[in-house]
Amino acid sequence: AQYHDWIKLLEAVSRYKTYMEVSHLRPSVPISKAPYLWWQYAAQATLQQLKMCYRLSWDQIRHLCQRRRRYIQLYVASLKQSPDVNHLEIREIEKDLDSKVILLWRSVYYF
Protein backbone atom coordinates (compact mmCIF):
# COMPACT_ATOMS: atom_id res chain seq x y z
CA ALA A 1 0.00 0.00 0.00
CA GLN A 2 2.86 2.38 0.80
CA TYR A 3 4.52 1.65 -2.54
CA HIS A 4 1.32 2.51 -4.41
CA ASP A 5 0.92 5.68 -2.35
CA TRP A 6 4.44 6.74 -3.29
CA ILE A 7 3.77 6.08 -6.96
CA LYS A 8 0.58 8.17 -6.77
CA LEU A 9 2.51 10.95 -5.07
CA LEU A 10 5.24 10.90 -7.72
CA GLU A 11 2.63 10.94 -10.48
CA ALA A 12 0.93 13.95 -8.86
CA VAL A 13 4.25 15.77 -8.56
CA SER A 14 5.05 14.94 -12.19
CA ARG A 15 1.66 16.28 -13.35
CA TYR A 16 2.16 19.45 -11.31
CA LYS A 17 5.66 19.90 -12.75
CA THR A 18 4.28 19.55 -16.28
CA TYR A 19 1.48 22.00 -15.47
CA MET A 20 3.98 24.55 -14.14
CA GLU A 21 6.16 24.21 -17.23
CA VAL A 22 3.30 25.15 -19.56
CA SER A 23 1.05 27.29 -17.34
CA HIS A 24 2.49 30.53 -18.70
CA LEU A 25 1.14 29.56 -22.14
CA ARG A 26 -2.42 29.01 -20.89
CA PRO A 27 -5.03 31.48 -22.23
CA SER A 28 -6.95 33.52 -19.69
CA VAL A 29 -10.26 33.28 -21.59
CA PRO A 30 -12.76 30.40 -21.46
CA ILE A 31 -12.58 27.72 -24.14
CA SER A 32 -16.01 28.64 -25.51
CA LYS A 33 -14.91 32.24 -26.19
CA ALA A 34 -11.58 31.53 -27.88
CA PRO A 35 -11.20 27.92 -29.01
CA TYR A 36 -8.40 28.88 -31.42
CA LEU A 37 -6.27 30.18 -28.52
CA TRP A 38 -6.81 26.93 -26.66
CA TRP A 39 -5.76 24.89 -29.71
CA GLN A 40 -2.64 27.03 -29.92
CA TYR A 41 -2.02 26.43 -26.22
CA ALA A 42 -2.36 22.65 -26.69
CA ALA A 43 0.05 22.69 -29.63
CA GLN A 44 2.62 24.91 -27.88
CA ALA A 45 2.43 22.90 -24.65
CA THR A 46 2.96 19.67 -26.57
CA LEU A 47 5.91 21.12 -28.46
CA GLN A 48 7.46 22.40 -25.24
CA GLN A 49 7.14 18.96 -23.65
CA LEU A 50 8.73 17.36 -26.70
CA LYS A 51 11.78 19.60 -26.45
CA MET A 52 13.30 17.00 -24.14
CA CYS A 53 13.06 14.41 -26.91
CA TYR A 54 16.31 15.03 -28.71
CA ARG A 55 18.80 12.82 -30.43
CA LEU A 56 21.60 11.48 -28.33
CA SER A 57 25.10 10.74 -29.48
CA TRP A 58 26.53 7.25 -28.98
CA ASP A 59 28.75 8.57 -26.20
CA GLN A 60 25.73 9.99 -24.38
CA ILE A 61 23.85 6.71 -24.81
CA ARG A 62 26.83 4.75 -23.46
CA HIS A 63 27.12 7.13 -20.49
CA LEU A 64 23.39 6.77 -19.69
CA CYS A 65 23.62 2.98 -19.91
CA GLN A 66 26.57 2.95 -17.52
CA ARG A 67 24.71 5.22 -15.09
CA ARG A 68 21.62 3.00 -15.31
CA ARG A 69 23.63 -0.13 -14.58
CA ARG A 70 25.40 1.53 -11.66
CA TYR A 71 22.13 2.91 -10.27
CA ILE A 72 20.46 -0.50 -10.42
CA GLN A 73 23.46 -2.08 -8.63
CA LEU A 74 23.28 0.54 -5.88
CA TYR A 75 19.51 0.28 -5.62
CA VAL A 76 19.58 -3.52 -5.28
CA ALA A 77 22.32 -3.25 -2.66
CA SER A 78 20.26 -0.71 -0.71
CA LEU A 79 17.22 -3.02 -0.83
CA LYS A 80 19.36 -5.82 0.55
CA GLN A 81 20.62 -3.38 3.21
CA SER A 82 24.20 -3.99 2.28
CA PRO A 83 26.66 -2.05 4.47
CA ASP A 84 28.75 -0.89 1.51
CA VAL A 85 25.95 1.11 -0.17
CA ASN A 86 26.96 4.61 -1.17
CA HIS A 87 23.78 6.62 -0.62
CA LEU A 88 25.50 9.80 -1.76
CA GLU A 89 26.18 8.22 -5.15
CA ILE A 90 22.53 7.19 -5.43
CA ARG A 91 21.42 10.76 -4.64
CA GLU A 92 23.94 12.17 -7.11
CA ILE A 93 22.56 10.01 -9.92
CA GLU A 94 18.94 10.72 -8.94
CA LYS A 95 19.37 14.50 -8.88
CA ASP A 96 19.76 14.66 -12.67
CA LEU A 97 16.90 12.26 -13.43
CA ASP A 98 13.16 12.63 -13.79
CA SER A 99 11.05 10.66 -11.32
CA LYS A 100 9.62 8.57 -14.18
CA VAL A 101 13.11 7.49 -15.20
CA ILE A 102 13.97 6.58 -11.61
CA LEU A 103 10.83 4.45 -11.31
CA LEU A 104 11.57 2.80 -14.65
CA TRP A 105 15.14 1.98 -13.63
CA ARG A 106 13.95 0.63 -10.29
CA SER A 107 11.38 -1.57 -12.00
CA VAL A 108 14.16 -3.14 -14.12
CA TYR A 109 15.34 -4.94 -10.98
CA TYR A 110 12.02 -6.79 -10.68
CA PHE A 111 12.08 -8.18 -14.23
C-alpha positions in Angstrom: 0.0 0.0 0.0 2.9 2.4 0.8 4.5 1.6 -2.5 1.3 2.5 -4.4 0.9 5.7 -2.3 4.4 6.7 -3.3 3.8 6.1 -7.0 0.6 8.2 -6.8 2.5 11.0 -5.1 5.2 10.9 -7.7 2.6 10.9 -10.5 0.9 14.0 -8.9 4.2 15.8 -8.6 5.1 14.9 -12.2 1.7 16.3 -13.4 2.2 19.4 -11.3 5.7 19.9 -12.7 4.3 19.5 -16.3 1.5 22.0 -15.5 4.0 24.5 -14.1 6.2 24.2 -17.2 3.3 25.2 -19.6 1.1 27.3 -17.3 2.5 30.5 -18.7 1.1 29.6 -22.1 -2.4 29.0 -20.9 -5.0 31.5 -22.2 -7.0 33.5 -19.7 -10.3 33.3 -21.6 -12.8 30.4 -21.5 -12.6 27.7 -24.1 -16.0 28.6 -25.5 -14.9 32.2 -26.2 -11.6 31.5 -27.9 -11.2 27.9 -29.0 -8.4 28.9 -31.4 -6.3 30.2 -28.5 -6.8 26.9 -26.7 -5.8 24.9 -29.7 -2.6 27.0 -29.9 -2.0 26.4 -26.2 -2.4 22.7 -26.7 0.1 22.7 -29.6 2.6 24.9 -27.9 2.4 22.9 -24.6 3.0 19.7 -26.6 5.9 21.1 -28.5 7.5 22.4 -25.2 7.1 19.0 -23.6 8.7 17.4 -26.7 11.8 19.6 -26.5 13.3 17.0 -24.1 13.1 14.4 -26.9 16.3 15.0 -28.7 18.8 12.8 -30.4 21.6 11.5 -28.3 25.1 10.7 -29.5 26.5 7.3 -29.0 28.8 8.6 -26.2 25.7 10.0 -24.4 23.8 6.7 -24.8 26.8 4.7 -23.5 27.1 7.1 -20.5 23.4 6.8 -19.7 23.6 3.0 -19.9 26.6 3.0 -17.5 24.7 5.2 -15.1 21.6 3.0 -15.3 23.6 -0.1 -14.6 25.4 1.5 -11.7 22.1 2.9 -10.3 20.5 -0.5 -10.4 23.5 -2.1 -8.6 23.3 0.5 -5.9 19.5 0.3 -5.6 19.6 -3.5 -5.3 22.3 -3.2 -2.7 20.3 -0.7 -0.7 17.2 -3.0 -0.8 19.4 -5.8 0.6 20.6 -3.4 3.2 24.2 -4.0 2.3 26.7 -2.1 4.5 28.8 -0.9 1.5 25.9 1.1 -0.2 27.0 4.6 -1.2 23.8 6.6 -0.6 25.5 9.8 -1.8 26.2 8.2 -5.1 22.5 7.2 -5.4 21.4 10.8 -4.6 23.9 12.2 -7.1 22.6 10.0 -9.9 18.9 10.7 -8.9 19.4 14.5 -8.9 19.8 14.7 -12.7 16.9 12.3 -13.4 13.2 12.6 -13.8 11.0 10.7 -11.3 9.6 8.6 -14.2 13.1 7.5 -15.2 14.0 6.6 -11.6 10.8 4.5 -11.3 11.6 2.8 -14.7 15.1 2.0 -13.6 14.0 0.6 -10.3 11.4 -1.6 -12.0 14.2 -3.1 -14.1 15.3 -4.9 -11.0 12.0 -6.8 -10.7 12.1 -8.2 -14.2 
